[in-house]
Amino acid sequence: MVAKLLEVKNLQTYFYTEEGVVKAVDGVDFEIYPGETLGIVGESGCGKSVTSLSIMRLVESPPGRIEAGEIIFRGKDLTKISEKEMRKIRGNDISMIFQEPMTSLNPVYTVGNQIMEAIMLHKSVDKKEARRQAIEMLQKVGIPLPEQRVDEYPHQLSGGMRQRVMIAMALSCDPQLLIADEPTTALDVTIQAQILELMNSLKESYGMAIMMITHDLGVIAEVSDRVAVMYAGKVVEYSNVYPLFEDPKHPYTWGLMNSIPKLDKDVDRLEAIPGSVPSPLNFPEGCKFNTRCPLAEEKCYDQEPPLEDTGEGHLVRCWRYRDLEEIKKRGERIYEDRGVLD
Amino acid sequence: MADNLLEVRNLKKYFPVKSEIFKRTVAQVKAVDDISFSVEEGETLGLVGESGCGKSTTGRTILRLLKATAGDVVFEGKRVMELDAKEMRLLRRDMQIIFQDPYASLNPRMTVADIVGEPLVIHKLVTSKEEKYSKVKEILENVGMGAEYMNRYPHEFSGGQRQRIGVARALAVDPKLIIADEPVSALDVSVQAQVINLLQDLQKEYGLTYLFIAHDLSVVKHISDRVAVMYLGKIVELTDKKELFKNPMHPYTQSLLSAIPEADPKKKKDRIILKGDVPSPVNPPSGCRFHPRCPEAFEPCPEVEPEFKEYGDGHLAACHLLNN
């Protein structure tokens, strides 16, 4: 049995705003084993980014606060340790890359300086050695002419190159966990393909685990070993990647998969999920998906379903997943076109 | 065979790059560089490409929101570039646009009724306030929104609802052609499908013609009848969508198709990973613009620009490989 690298238990991160309490993350559980990739997929506002910021302890406080739960990284609960200890872990054991590389790089320092800063903060090396390592990292992430690029500023690089620099910086201290928050969303598809390939090969050579946060089911299918589907601050489905795509058990996951057009299959009409994500200030009672779910019945409005194991580690948070199973067997669609939506 | 509603002939749009002090033109961004295509009545032509390929500029130049550098746009037999202001205003009723960003394209100080009703007033299609409101109500119902939203402001709506308002505005004047410029790319996945379905329903109901501009190939494949692929200001391939996805001829199209991550973990793609970034359109590569990144480039590619011509049954492409 391999020890878990990271275990998140009942994480709750709330934001206290003037309009009320935003329960951005409301009871999230998952785990990551060494060397594996956990994909977290969900739409805007589902709490996927706040989950990652909570793990890094980067939630701005106030207004945000980790209300409850544990984040156990290699046996240590990150919610309980001091800021000083956390600083040793952040950027060293756990690194993070973000969606928009331009806003996460400092425009007034050369990329070399920024990578060297990370190296010198966590390793006891002198400036010369740090620079050598920075150049080596730039080369590893496939930046041409690294000796020259190391002295350039972020604005001199293209979007894809900037994301490579971010990755170089994140990997410069050999992290055991890399959190990638929508790392390819701002990039064109051909550049996205380059970056995903790079991340895959680096994952193998470094043996690190990756937590990949994205809204793109294609990216999820491609890189993940396991997947957590999030909706309105909760994990609604959690499974290995193959069974998830073959046999989605939650109506939301099912709807997401059928609402995207496929390259290899023609359909006349997409199965659109009606309405939109409810405001986090105003989540419904019971199951949070009940405002959009075609299967919702009385129980769904009264009680929140638990995350139930349907066998073989395929977890789903739905009262009616067995009924969905039947509908799928009959080959029917569940999302009727109602014409008037929202 | 249906008639061409829109014909674009050798369209060019260059933007000058000016020097900082004397504002002299020192270079030109060739955003759209000599492209030709036509759109039949009632069809959807998808225009696809990566950022900076000139697809949005093409849409805007057709509508004369940008002044073309050269070339012709013919709409229902009328040469759009030669119309005077009055004639152009009349034509704008027939050609409408839907924008990408539903947050930036709606005036935050106007109510939904005023946003959707404004084109009606401008084109003098309504004579009284009452008439405007009843017309707006009807249009909103057609895009799946109730009349109760009429007096609300854009900030009260979600992204998907705002995009519906944008669609309603375009629809208000009963246009023939709608240029949809990345209409779903700012929306959440589950809401994208709603708007795509809506656009398809409206097309059936009103016999609309779409020029659908997007970077997402799977969305373009779903909604289009034919697809044009753009790269650095040029159309590199244009054909029926089934043919394009089954038999892509241009190496760029092939790599673009192979680069899309598909929502199926069992599929392991043989990916053609392109090297480097899209070059700057200020100084595009000589010959074929794709040659520095093309995995199959050979002698003529850096020298001679390939001709955009037909390779059987309406399948057009511009690549030297195809002449071998």
Interface residues (C-beta under 8 A of the other chain):
Chain A: E43 S44 S158 G159 G160 M161 D188 V189 T190 I191 Q192 A193 Q194 L196 E197 H215 D216 L217 G218 V219 I220 A221 E222 S224 V241 Y242 F245 G255 L256 M257 S259 I260 P261 K262 L263 D264 D266 V267 R269 L270 E271 A272 I273 P274 S276 V277 R292 D337 G339 V340 L341 D342
Chain B: E50 S51 E141 G144 M145 G146 S158 G159 G160 Q161 R164 D188 V189 S190 V191 Q192 A193 Q194 I196 N197 Q200 H215 L217 S218 V219 K221 H222 I223 F245 S255 L256 L257 S258 A259 I260 P261 E262 A263 D264 P265 K266 K267 R271 I273 L274 D277 V278
